[in-house]
Amino acid sequence: MTKSSLPELLHAAVTAVGGTERPGQVTMAEAVAEVIDDGSHLLVQAGTGTGKSLGYLVPALAHGERVVVATATLALQRQLVERDLPRTVDALHPLLRRRPQFAMLKGRSNYLCLHRLHEGVPQDEDEGLFDQFEAAAPSSKLGQDLLRLRDWSGDTESGDRDDLSPGVSDRAWSQVSVSSRECLGATRCAYGAECFAETAREQAKLADVVVTNHALLAIDAIEGAPVLPQHEVLIVDEAHELVSRVTGAATGELTPGQVNRAVRRAAKLVNEKVADQLQTAAEGFERVMELALPGRLEEVPEDLGYALLALRDATRNVIVALGSTRDKSVQDEDAVRKQALASVEGVHAVAERVTLGSEYDVVWYERHDRFGASLRVAPLSVSGLLREKLFTERSVVLTSATLKLGGDFNGVGASLGLAPEGTAAPGDEEQPVWKGLDVGSPFDYPKQGILYVAKHLNRPARDGDRSDMLDELTELIQAAGGRTLGLFSSMRAAQNAAEELRSRIPEYPILLQGEETLGELIKNFAADPRTCLFGTLSLWQGVDVPGPSCQLVVMDKIPFPRPDDPLMSARQKAVEEAGGNGFMAVAATHAALLMAQGAGRLVRASGDRGVVAVLDPRLATARYGSYLKSSLPDFWSTTDRNQVRRSLTAIDAASPAD
């Protein structure tokens, strides 16, 4: 593709989707085309409304290389596969004189398993399989979900859980799906030729563009065995989420319940001696976990270490036994054995990893009122993994509305394992350098939004009294006439604020995250401008409500990680030991990213107006405040509370009532 043809292609695609061509979109498309041509890498910040999906899809399709597009959310995957790609391919077909193919690929557990559906589910208590449709009462929610799944199985072409509407519970879906470890494999399964997951994989192998998620991209990088088809170009959208998603995929967890489940599943398939050894090890692990104290384990306590060694050795013996013994009396033995093996291997992997005690791992203990005790292990950093697995042998484009933190891309680049912009990593001079590009936003942030910092409030203290913050929040909501998205640093803070303000200003309905599904909350919030919506993490990034229903976005305080967060505190300490500024590299970067995402909830369309209010004086008074502010959209900034109230009242008065 020649660069001169790109504007024509982009114009055709934008017209096809009913959009408006933006200067930033053109700049982005040209930059993406360049890095695909020269094999380098690009971090591109594209603000809301830029049309970034076409900014990368058009040059990628035009180049003709196989492309993998990885996103963090289902909503964007659906937009790409159901809207952007079909229309773009149709629009480019006459100009390219070819019709690129595209497909979506997810992890195996997202697809209906025909073997489970027809043959039954392995059970823990008895041998063989049981019919989940007969076992569940038809009048129960589970029974109704299962019957609907059985009916749907005859109609669906994809078997993809996300194509089932309305959805079903996780419990119901688990009865008709398998993980990759539990799968018998296409050649050994009686339903292999019809398998939905295998069909999706075959379609992906033939596609020019494969749309997937960050989790599958992470698994592809971590596990060594390729899950995704070979590709020459990788585009990571919603790239601000990538490090946390890869960290999640590389995190192991061990609980007494998980271990006991492995014992039950393996007991019927191995000899008594091996089964008893695993049972004894499981009991020892459970006893130790009842005594452990929450927090990071810089050194594994001796009693826990012994319990994990016993668990590691016992599970290894079970794995060997499962591979060498057969029991024809067990109904559908292959499926039962495969599930047992998956459970035991999962326990063995975590027990062995913790006992190895790698300096590159962080181990901690948690206890939840609902879920009980768990032992977790996560990588201290995923930057080396990403550098090695993502940025070799392909061009990589990473894009998001929030990649430029503190004025440059180096913070995000470092988290991805990249050297500073324009340089090569020491000892790795052959790796292509990367560049950062901010293509801006079509919105006029200084005219459309105000950043208000409540400088007069008391500095927030952990678990301290924040009555002055609640007073301020009450007055802001009254000035705005409702229309408020409240972003809180913890669920407890959101609950306390909702409870207090419901009694203070009952005329403004307060919706609280967790009281309904997120989709229902956002729908109800958008429907009534007088309504407010309070919540925590997923609301900082997951709300898209243009128009008069969201004219005030409030952050209760700067969202630094909790001081006792085991992984974040370990990463911060590691940076400090290496001579860096751990607070700025970890805590401030984390906060800047969340605040940039949260502030981005305010202006979602060219007609939006409003205020982002940060009820934490540190944004104006602390030395790191300028770093955080420079990561936010370029709103007009003030600490004048009276000016903000007047502005909110004026915006409210100018807005339609419904």
C-alpha positions as CSV (number, residue, x, y, z in Angstrom):
1,M,0.0,0.0,0.0
2,T,1.3,3.5,-0.9
3,K,0.8,6.2,1.6
4,S,-1.0,8.3,-1.0
5,S,-3.9,5.8,-1.2
6,L,-4.5,5.8,2.6
7,P,-6.7,9.0,2.7
8,E,-9.0,7.5,0.0
9,L,-9.3,4.2,1.9
10,L,-9.9,6.0,5.2
11,H,-12.5,8.3,3.7
12,A,-14.4,5.3,2.2
13,A,-14.4,3.5,5.6
14,V,-15.5,6.5,7.6
15,T,-18.3,7.1,5.2
16,A,-19.4,3.5,5.4
17,V,-19.8,3.5,9.2
18,G,-21.6,6.9,9.2
19,G,-18.8,8.7,10.9
20,T,-16.9,12.0,10.5
21,E,-13.3,12.0,9.5
22,R,-11.1,13.6,12.1
23,P,-7.6,15.1,11.7
24,G,-6.4,12.9,14.6
25,Q,-7.7,9.8,12.9
26,V,-5.9,10.6,9.7
27,T,-2.6,11.2,11.6
28,M,-3.1,7.9,13.5
29,A,-3.8,5.9,10.3
30,E,-0.6,7.3,8.7
31,A,1.5,6.5,11.8
32,V,0.1,2.9,12.0
33,A,0.8,2.4,8.2
34,E,4.4,3.5,8.8
35,V,5.2,1.2,11.7
36,I,3.6,-1.8,9.8
37,D,5.9,-0.9,6.9
38,D,9.1,-0.6,8.9
39,G,8.5,-3.3,11.6
40,S,8.6,-0.8,14.5
41,H,6.2,-0.2,17.4
42,L,3.8,2.6,18.2
43,L,2.1,3.8,21.3
44,V,-0.7,6.1,20.3
45,Q,-3.0,8.1,22.5
46,A,-6.3,8.8,20.8
47,G,-9.0,10.7,22.8
48,T,-12.6,9.8,22.9
49,G,-14.3,10.6,19.6
50,T,-11.2,10.2,17.5
51,G,-12.4,7.1,15.8
52,K,-9.3,5.1,16.6
53,S,-10.7,1.7,15.6
54,L,-10.8,2.8,11.9
55,G,-7.5,4.6,12.5
56,Y,-5.8,1.2,12.9
57,L,-8.2,-1.1,11.0
58,V,-7.9,0.7,7.6
59,P,-4.0,0.7,7.4
60,A,-3.9,-2.9,8.8
61,L,-6.4,-4.2,6.2
62,A,-4.8,-2.3,3.4
63,H,-1.3,-3.7,4.2
64,G,-2.4,-7.3,3.7
65,E,-0.5,-8.8,6.6
66,R,-2.4,-11.0,9.2
67,V,-3.5,-8.9,12.1
68,V,-4.5,-9.7,15.6
69,V,-6.5,-7.1,17.4
70,A,-6.8,-7.6,21.2
71,T,-9.3,-5.6,23.3
72,A,-10.0,-5.5,27.0
73,T,-13.8,-5.3,26.9
74,L,-16.6,-7.3,25.3
75,A,-18.3,-4.1,24.1
76,L,-15.3,-3.1,21.9
77,Q,-15.0,-6.7,20.5
78,R,-18.6,-6.6,19.5
79,Q,-18.3,-3.2,18.0
80,L,-15.3,-4.4,15.9
81,V,-16.8,-7.6,14.7
82,E,-20.5,-6.6,14.3
83,R,-20.1,-3.0,13.1
84,D,-16.7,-1.7,12.2
85,L,-15.1,-4.6,10.4
86,P,-18.1,-5.7,8.2
87,R,-18.7,-2.1,7.0
88,T,-15.0,-1.4,6.6
89,V,-14.4,-4.5,4.6
90,D,-17.4,-3.8,2.3
91,A,-16.2,-0.2,1.8
92,L,-12.6,-1.2,1.0
93,H,-13.4,-4.2,-1.2
94,P,-13.7,-2.2,-4.4
95,L,-10.5,-0.2,-3.7
96,L,-8.4,-3.1,-2.5
97,R,-9.8,-5.5,-5.1
98,R,-9.9,-8.2,-2.4
99,R,-12.2,-9.0,0.6
100,P,-10.3,-9.4,3.8
101,Q,-11.7,-12.0,6.2
102,F,-12.2,-11.5,9.9
103,A,-13.0,-13.7,12.9
104,M,-13.3,-13.5,16.7
105,L,-11.4,-15.9,18.9
106,K,-11.9,-16.4,22.6
107,G,-10.8,-18.9,25.3
108,R,-12.3,-22.4,25.1
109,S,-14.5,-21.9,28.2
110,N,-16.4,-19.2,26.3
111,Y,-17.9,-21.8,23.9
112,L,-20.6,-24.4,24.5
113,C,-19.1,-27.9,24.9
114,L,-21.1,-30.5,23.0
115,H,-19.6,-33.4,24.9
116,R,-20.7,-31.9,28.2
117,L,-24.1,-31.0,26.8
118,H,-24.8,-34.6,25.5
119,E,-22.8,-36.9,27.7
120,G,-23.1,-35.1,31.0
121,V,-20.8,-33.5,33.6
122,P,-18.1,-35.3,35.7
123,Q,-19.1,-35.2,39.3
124,D,-16.9,-35.2,42.4
125,E,-18.8,-37.6,44.6
126,D,-19.4,-40.6,42.5
127,E,-17.8,-42.3,39.5
128,G,-18.6,-41.2,35.9
129,L,-20.9,-38.5,34.7
130,F,-24.3,-37.3,35.6
131,D,-27.1,-35.7,33.4
132,Q,-27.2,-32.1,34.6
133,F,-30.6,-31.6,32.9
134,E,-32.2,-34.3,34.9
135,A,-30.4,-33.4,38.1
136,A,-31.6,-29.8,38.2
137,A,-35.2,-29.1,39.1
138,P,-37.0,-27.7,36.1
139,S,-38.6,-25.1,38.2
140,S,-35.3,-23.8,39.6
141,K,-33.3,-20.9,38.0
142,L,-30.5,-23.4,37.3
143,G,-32.9,-25.9,35.7
144,Q,-34.5,-23.2,33.5
145,D,-31.0,-21.9,32.4
146,L,-29.9,-25.4,31.5
147,L,-33.0,-26.1,29.5
148,R,-32.6,-22.9,27.6
149,L,-29.0,-23.7,26.9
150,R,-30.0,-27.1,25.5
151,D,-32.6,-25.5,23.2
152,W,-30.1,-22.8,22.2
153,S,-27.5,-25.4,21.3
154,G,-29.6,-26.5,18.3
155,D,-29.9,-22.9,17.0
156,T,-26.6,-21.3,17.6
157,E,-23.9,-21.3,14.9
158,S,-21.1,-20.0,17.1
159,G,-21.7,-21.6,20.5
160,D,-20.3,-18.4,22.0
161,R,-21.7,-17.6,25.4
162,D,-21.9,-13.9,24.5
163,D,-24.3,-14.7,21.6
164,L,-26.9,-16.0,24.1
165,S,-29.4,-13.4,25.1
166,P,-30.5,-13.1,27.8
167,G,-27.5,-14.7,29.5
168,V,-27.3,-17.4,32.1
169,S,-25.6,-17.8,35.4
170,D,-22.0,-18.8,35.7
171,R,-23.1,-21.9,37.5
172,A,-25.3,-23.0,34.6
173,W,-22.6,-22.2,32.0
174,S,-20.0,-24.2,33.9
175,Q,-22.2,-27.3,33.3
176,V,-21.9,-27.0,29.5
177,S,-18.4,-25.7,29.1
178,V,-14.8,-26.8,29.7
179,S,-11.5,-25.2,30.2
180,S,-8.6,-25.9,27.8
181,R,-7.1,-28.3,30.4
182,E,-10.4,-30.2,30.7
183,C,-11.0,-30.5,26.9
184,L,-10.5,-34.0,25.5
185,G,-9.1,-32.7,22.3
186,A,-10.8,-32.7,18.9
187,T,-9.3,-36.1,17.8
188,R,-10.4,-37.9,21.0
189,C,-13.8,-36.4,21.4
190,A,-16.9,-37.9,19.7
191,Y,-18.1,-34.3,19.0
192,G,-14.7,-33.0,17.8
193,A,-15.9,-32.5,14.2
194,E,-18.8,-30.2,15.4
195,C,-16.9,-28.5,18.2
196,F,-17.7,-24.7,18.4
197,A,-14.3,-23.9,19.9
198,E,-12.4,-25.8,17.2
199,T,-14.5,-24.2,14.5
200,A,-13.6,-20.7,15.9
201,R,-9.9,-21.7,15.9
202,E,-10.1,-22.9,12.3
203,Q,-11.9,-19.7,11.2
204,A,-9.2,-17.7,12.9
205,K,-6.4,-19.5,11.0
206,L,-8.0,-18.4,7.7
207,A,-8.8,-14.8,8.7
208,D,-6.9,-11.7,7.8
209,V,-8.0,-10.0,11.1
210,V,-8.5,-11.9,14.3
211,V,-10.2,-10.1,17.1
212,T,-9.5,-11.5,20.6
213,N,-9.1,-10.3,24.2
214,H,-6.2,-9.4,26.4
215,A,-6.6,-12.5,28.5
216,L,-6.1,-14.8,25.5
217,L,-3.2,-12.7,24.3
218,A,-1.7,-13.1,27.7
219,I,-2.2,-16.9,27.7
220,D,-0.7,-17.1,24.2
221,A,2.4,-15.3,25.5
222,I,2.7,-17.1,28.9
223,E,2.0,-20.8,28.1
224,G,4.4,-21.2,25.1
225,A,1.9,-23.4,23.1
226,P,0.4,-21.0,20.5
227,V,-3.3,-20.3,21.0
228,L,-3.5,-17.5,18.4
229,P,-2.6,-18.0,14.7
230,Q,0.8,-16.7,13.5
231,H,0.5,-13.0,12.8
232,E,2.7,-10.2,11.5
233,V,0.9,-7.2,13.2
234,L,-0.5,-7.0,16.7
235,I,-2.8,-4.1,17.7
236,V,-3.7,-3.8,21.3
237,D,-6.7,-1.5,21.9
238,E,-7.6,-0.4,25.4
239,A,-3.9,-0.8,26.0
240,H,-4.0,0.9,29.4
241,E,-5.5,-2.4,30.7
242,L,-2.9,-4.7,29.2
243,V,-0.4,-5.0,32.1
244,S,-3.1,-5.7,34.7
245,R,-4.7,-8.4,32.4
246,V,-1.4,-10.1,31.8
247,T,-0.6,-9.9,35.5
248,G,-4.0,-11.5,36.2
249,A,-3.4,-14.3,33.7
250,A,0.0,-15.0,35.3
251,T,-1.3,-15.1,38.8
252,G,-1.8,-18.4,40.6
253,E,-4.2,-19.1,43.4
254,L,-4.5,-22.0,45.9
255,T,-7.4,-22.5,48.3
256,P,-8.4,-25.4,50.6
257,G,-11.6,-25.8,48.6
258,Q,-9.7,-26.1,45.3
259,V,-7.4,-28.7,46.8
260,N,-10.2,-30.8,48.3
261,R,-12.0,-30.7,44.9
262,A,-8.8,-32.1,43.3
263,V,-8.8,-34.9,45.9
264,R,-12.3,-35.9,45.2
265,R,-11.9,-35.9,41.5
266,A,-8.7,-38.0,41.6
267,A,-9.6,-40.4,44.4
268,K,-11.6,-42.8,42.2
269,L,-9.0,-43.0,39.5
270,V,-5.8,-43.8,41.4
271,N,-4.7,-46.4,43.9
272,E,-5.5,-46.1,47.5
273,K,-1.9,-45.2,48.6
274,V,-1.6,-42.4,46.2
275,A,-5.1,-41.1,47.0
276,D,-4.4,-41.2,50.8
277,Q,-1.1,-39.3,50.3
278,L,-3.0,-36.5,48.5
279,Q,-5.8,-36.5,51.1
280,T,-3.2,-36.2,54.0
281,A,-1.4,-33.3,52.2
282,A,-4.7,-31.5,51.6
283,E,-5.7,-31.8,55.3
284,G,-2.3,-30.4,56.3
285,F,-2.6,-27.5,53.9
286,E,-6.1,-26.7,55.2
287,R,-4.9,-26.6,58.8
288,V,-2.1,-24.2,58.0
289,M,-4.4,-21.9,56.0
290,E,-6.7,-21.6,59.0
291,L,-3.8,-20.2,61.1
292,A,-2.1,-17.9,58.6
293,L,-2.3,-14.1,58.8
294,P,-3.2,-11.9,55.8
295,G,-0.5,-10.1,54.0
296,R,2.6,-10.5,51.9
297,L,4.9,-13.5,52.6
298,E,8.4,-12.3,51.8
299,E,9.5,-15.6,53.2
300,V,7.1,-18.6,53.3
301,P,6.6,-19.6,56.9
302,E,8.1,-23.0,57.8
303,D,4.8,-24.8,58.5
304,L,3.2,-23.5,55.2
305,G,6.4,-24.4,53.3
306,Y,6.2,-28.0,54.6
307,A,2.5,-28.2,53.7
308,L,3.1,-27.0,50.2
309,L,6.0,-29.4,49.7
310,A,3.7,-32.3,50.7
311,L,1.1,-31.0,48.4
312,R,3.5,-30.6,45.5
313,D,4.9,-34.2,45.9
314,A,1.4,-35.7,46.4
315,T,0.0,-34.0,43.3
316,R,3.0,-35.1,41.3
317,N,2.4,-38.7,42.2
318,V,-1.3,-38.4,41.4
319,I,-0.4,-37.0,38.0
320,V,1.9,-39.9,37.2
321,A,-0.8,-42.4,38.5
322,L,-3.6,-40.8,36.4
323,G,-1.4,-41.2,33.3
324,S,-0.6,-44.9,33.9
325,T,-3.8,-46.5,35.3
326,R,-7.1,-47.2,33.6
327,D,-10.5,-48.1,35.1
328,K,-13.1,-49.3,32.6
329,S,-15.8,-49.3,35.3
330,V,-15.8,-45.5,35.2
331,Q,-18.4,-44.1,32.8
332,D,-16.8,-41.9,30.1
333,E,-13.4,-42.4,31.8
334,D,-11.6,-40.0,29.4
335,A,-13.7,-37.0,30.4
336,V,-13.6,-37.8,34.1
337,R,-9.9,-38.4,34.0
338,K,-9.3,-35.2,32.1
339,Q,-11.2,-33.1,34.6
340,A,-9.4,-34.7,37.5
341,L,-6.0,-34.2,35.8
342,A,-6.8,-30.5,35.2
343,S,-7.7,-30.0,38.9
344,V,-4.6,-31.8,40.2
345,E,-2.2,-30.1,37.7
346,G,-3.6,-26.7,38.8
347,V,-2.8,-27.4,42.4
348,H,0.6,-28.8,41.6
349,A,1.6,-25.8,39.5
350,V,0.9,-23.3,42.2
351,A,2.4,-25.4,45.0
352,E,5.6,-25.9,43.0
353,R,5.8,-22.3,42.0
354,V,5.5,-21.1,45.6
355,T,8.0,-23.6,47.0
356,L,10.5,-22.6,44.3
357,G,10.5,-19.1,45.9
358,S,11.5,-17.1,42.9
359,E,12.7,-13.6,43.6
360,Y,10.6,-12.5,40.6
361,D,7.3,-13.7,42.3
362,V,5.2,-12.1,45.0
363,V,3.4,-14.4,47.4
364,W,0.6,-13.4,49.7
365,Y,-2.2,-14.7,51.9
366,E,-5.8,-13.4,51.8
367,R,-8.9,-14.2,53.8
368,H,-12.4,-13.2,52.7
369,D,-15.5,-13.5,54.7
370,R,-17.3,-15.0,51.8
371,F,-14.6,-17.0,49.9
372,G,-12.4,-18.0,52.8
373,A,-8.6,-18.3,52.8
374,S,-6.4,-18.3,49.7
375,L,-2.7,-18.2,48.8
376,R,-1.8,-16.2,45.8
377,V,1.4,-15.8,43.7
378,A,1.9,-13.2,41.0
379,P,4.9,-11.9,39.0
380,L,6.7,-9.0,40.4
381,S,6.7,-7.5,36.9
382,V,5.4,-8.6,33.5
383,S,7.6,-6.1,31.6
384,G,10.2,-8.7,30.7
385,L,7.6,-11.2,29.6
386,L,5.9,-8.6,27.4
387,R,9.1,-7.4,25.9
388,E,10.2,-10.9,25.0
389,K,6.8,-12.3,23.8
390,L,5.0,-9.3,22.3
391,F,7.6,-7.1,20.7
392,T,9.6,-9.6,18.7
393,E,8.9,-10.8,15.2
394,R,5.9,-8.4,14.7
395,S,4.9,-4.8,14.6
396,V,2.9,-3.8,17.6
397,V,0.5,-0.8,17.9
398,L,-0.9,0.0,21.4
399,T,-3.7,2.5,21.6
400,S,-5.9,4.0,24.3
401,A,-7.4,7.3,25.3
402,T,-5.0,7.2,28.3
403,L,-1.4,6.2,27.6
404,K,0.4,9.5,28.0
405,L,0.9,9.9,31.8
406,G,2.7,12.9,33.3
407,G,3.3,14.4,29.9
408,D,5.0,11.5,28.1
409,F,4.7,7.8,27.2
410,N,7.7,6.5,29.1
411,G,5.8,5.4,32.2
412,V,3.5,3.1,30.2
413,G,6.4,2.1,28.0
414,A,8.5,1.0,31.0
415,S,5.5,-1.1,32.3
416,L,5.5,-2.9,28.9
417,G,9.3,-3.6,29.0
418,L,10.3,-0.9,26.6
419,A,13.3,1.3,26.9
420,P,12.7,5.1,26.9
421,E,11.1,6.5,23.7
422,G,13.5,6.5,20.7
423,T,16.1,4.3,22.4
424,A,16.9,0.6,22.3
425,A,17.1,-1.5,25.5
426,P,20.7,-2.1,26.7
427,G,22.0,-5.3,25.1
428,D,19.1,-5.5,22.8
429,E,20.0,-2.9,20.2
430,E,18.4,-5.0,17.4
431,Q,15.0,-4.6,18.8
432,P,13.1,-1.8,16.9
433,V,12.7,1.4,18.8
434,W,9.2,2.7,19.5
435,K,7.6,6.1,19.3
436,G,4.7,7.7,21.1
437,L,2.0,9.8,19.4
438,D,-0.8,11.8,20.9
439,V,-3.3,12.6,18.2
440,G,-5.5,14.6,20.5
441,S,-9.2,14.7,20.7
442,P,-12.0,16.3,18.6
443,F,-13.4,17.8,21.8
444,D,-12.6,21.3,23.1
445,Y,-11.8,20.3,26.6
446,P,-11.0,23.8,28.0
447,K,-14.5,25.0,26.8
448,Q,-16.4,21.8,27.5
449,G,-15.2,20.9,31.0
450,I,-13.9,22.3,34.3
451,L,-11.4,20.5,36.6
452,Y,-12.3,21.5,40.1
453,V,-9.9,20.6,43.0
454,A,-11.5,21.1,46.5
455,K,-8.3,22.6,47.9
456,H,-10.1,23.7,51.1
457,L,-11.0,20.2,52.3
458,N,-9.0,18.2,54.8
459,R,-6.4,15.8,53.5
460,P,-8.1,12.4,53.4
461,A,-6.8,9.9,56.0
462,R,-7.3,6.1,55.7
463,D,-10.6,5.3,57.5
464,G,-10.7,8.9,58.8
465,D,-13.7,11.2,59.1
466,R,-14.6,12.7,55.7
467,S,-17.7,14.7,56.8
468,D,-16.4,17.8,55.0
469,M,-16.1,15.8,51.8
470,L,-19.7,14.6,52.1
471,D,-20.8,18.2,52.7
472,E,-19.0,19.3,49.6
473,L,-20.4,16.4,47.5
474,T,-24.0,17.2,48.7
475,E,-23.7,20.8,47.6
476,L,-22.2,19.9,44.2
477,I,-25.0,17.4,43.5
478,Q,-27.6,20.0,44.4
479,A,-25.9,22.6,42.1
480,A,-25.8,20.0,39.3
481,G,-29.4,18.9,39.8
482,G,-28.3,15.3,40.2
483,R,-26.5,14.2,37.0
484,T,-23.6,12.9,39.0
485,L,-21.2,10.0,38.5
486,G,-19.4,9.4,41.9
487,L,-16.1,7.5,41.5
488,F,-14.9,6.3,44.9
489,S,-11.6,4.8,45.9
490,S,-13.2,1.9,47.7
491,M,-16.6,0.1,47.9
492,R,-16.9,1.0,51.5
493,A,-16.5,4.7,50.7
494,A,-19.1,4.5,47.9
495,Q,-21.6,2.7,50.3
496,N,-21.1,5.2,53.1
497,A,-21.6,8.1,50.7
498,A,-24.7,6.6,49.2
499,E,-26.2,5.9,52.6
500,E,-25.5,9.4,53.9
501,L,-26.7,11.3,50.8
502,R,-29.8,9.3,50.4
503,S,-30.9,10.7,53.7
504,R,-29.6,14.2,53.0
505,I,-31.0,14.8,49.5
506,P,-33.7,12.2,48.9
507,E,-35.0,14.2,45.9
508,Y,-32.0,12.9,44.0
509,P,-32.0,9.1,43.5
510,I,-28.7,7.5,44.3
511,L,-27.8,4.3,42.5
512,L,-25.1,2.1,44.1
513,Q,-22.9,-0.4,42.3
514,G,-23.7,-3.9,43.4
515,E,-27.4,-3.3,44.0
516,E,-28.2,-4.1,40.4
517,T,-26.2,-5.4,37.4
518,L,-23.8,-2.8,36.0
519,G,-25.7,-2.7,32.7
520,E,-29.0,-2.0,34.5
521,L,-27.4,0.7,36.7
522,I,-25.9,2.6,33.7
523,K,-29.2,2.3,31.8
524,N,-31.1,3.7,34.7
525,F,-28.5,6.4,35.3
526,A,-28.7,7.5,31.7
527,A,-32.5,7.5,31.6
528,D,-33.1,10.0,34.5
529,P,-30.9,13.2,34.6
530,R,-31.7,13.7,38.3
531,T,-30.2,10.3,39.2
532,C,-26.7,9.8,40.6
533,L,-24.5,6.7,40.3
534,F,-21.9,5.8,42.9
535,G,-19.4,3.0,42.7
536,T,-15.8,2.0,42.4
537,L,-13.3,0.5,40.0
538,S,-15.4,-0.7,37.0
539,L,-17.2,2.7,37.0
540,W,-13.9,4.6,36.6
541,Q,-13.5,2.9,33.2
542,G,-16.8,1.4,32.1
543,V,-19.3,4.2,31.9
544,D,-20.2,5.8,28.5
545,V,-23.2,8.2,29.1
546,P,-23.1,11.2,26.7
547,G,-25.6,13.9,27.2
548,P,-27.3,15.6,30.2
549,S,-27.3,12.6,32.6
550,C,-23.6,12.9,33.4
551,Q,-22.5,16.5,33.9
552,L,-20.6,16.1,37.2
553,V,-17.9,13.4,37.7
554,V,-16.7,13.3,41.3
555,M,-13.6,11.5,42.6
556,D,-13.6,11.2,46.4
557,K,-9.8,11.0,46.6
558,I,-6.7,10.3,44.5
559,P,-6.9,6.5,43.8
560,F,-3.5,5.4,45.0
561,P,-3.2,1.7,45.6
562,R,-3.8,0.6,49.2
563,P,-0.6,0.7,51.3
564,D,-1.1,-2.9,52.2
565,D,-1.7,-4.1,48.6
566,P,0.9,-6.9,48.5
567,L,1.7,-6.8,44.8
568,M,1.8,-3.0,44.4
569,S,3.9,-2.5,47.5
570,A,6.3,-5.2,46.4
571,R,6.7,-3.5,43.0
572,Q,7.2,-0.2,44.6
573,K,9.9,-1.6,46.9
574,A,11.7,-3.3,43.9
575,V,11.9,0.1,42.1
576,E,13.3,1.8,45.2
577,E,15.9,-1.0,45.6
578,A,17.0,-0.5,42.0
579,G,17.5,3.2,42.7
580,G,14.3,4.6,41.3
581,N,11.3,6.4,42.7
582,G,9.0,3.6,43.7
583,F,6.1,5.9,44.6
584,M,6.1,7.7,41.3
585,A,6.8,4.6,39.2
586,V,4.0,2.5,40.8
587,A,1.6,4.4,43.0
588,A,1.4,7.7,41.1
589,T,1.3,6.0,37.7
590,H,-1.5,3.7,38.9
591,A,-3.4,6.8,40.2
592,A,-2.8,8.8,37.1
593,L,-4.1,6.1,34.8
594,L,-7.3,5.7,36.9
595,M,-7.9,9.4,37.2
596,A,-7.4,9.9,33.4
597,Q,-9.9,7.1,32.8
598,G,-12.3,8.6,35.3
599,A,-12.1,12.1,34.0
600,G,-12.8,10.7,30.5
601,R,-16.3,9.8,31.6
602,L,-17.4,13.5,31.5
603,V,-17.1,14.5,27.8
604,R,-18.3,11.7,25.5
605,A,-19.8,13.9,22.8
606,S,-19.2,17.3,21.2
607,G,-22.2,18.8,23.1
608,D,-21.3,17.6,26.5
609,R,-20.5,20.1,29.3
610,G,-19.7,19.6,32.9
611,V,-17.3,19.4,35.8
612,V,-14.8,16.9,37.1
613,A,-14.5,17.5,40.8
614,V,-11.6,16.0,42.8
615,L,-12.4,16.1,46.5
616,D,-8.8,15.7,47.5
617,P,-6.7,18.8,48.2
618,R,-3.5,16.9,47.5
619,L,-4.0,17.3,43.7
620,A,-3.4,21.0,44.3
621,T,-1.0,21.0,47.2
622,A,1.3,17.9,46.8
623,R,4.4,17.8,44.7
624,Y,3.1,14.9,42.6
625,G,-0.1,16.9,41.9
626,S,1.2,18.4,38.7
627,Y,2.1,15.0,37.4
628,L,-1.4,13.7,38.0
629,K,-3.0,16.9,36.5
630,S,-0.9,16.6,33.4
631,S,-2.3,13.1,32.8
632,L,-5.9,14.5,32.7
633,P,-7.8,16.1,29.8
634,D,-6.9,19.7,29.3
635,F,-9.9,21.1,31.2
636,W,-10.1,24.6,32.5
637,S,-8.9,24.3,36.1
638,T,-10.0,26.0,39.3
639,T,-10.1,25.7,43.1
640,D,-12.9,28.3,43.4
641,R,-15.9,26.4,44.8
642,N,-18.3,29.2,44.2
643,Q,-17.4,29.5,40.6
644,V,-18.0,25.8,40.2
645,R,-21.4,25.9,41.8
646,R,-22.4,28.7,39.5
647,S,-21.2,26.9,36.5
648,L,-23.0,23.7,37.5
649,T,-26.2,25.6,38.1
650,A,-26.0,27.2,34.7
651,I,-25.3,23.9,32.9
652,D,-28.2,22.3,34.8
653,A,-30.5,25.2,33.8
654,A,-29.5,24.9,30.1
655,S,-30.0,21.1,30.0
656,P,-33.2,19.3,29.0
657,A,-35.2,17.9,31.9
658,D,-35.3,14.4,30.3
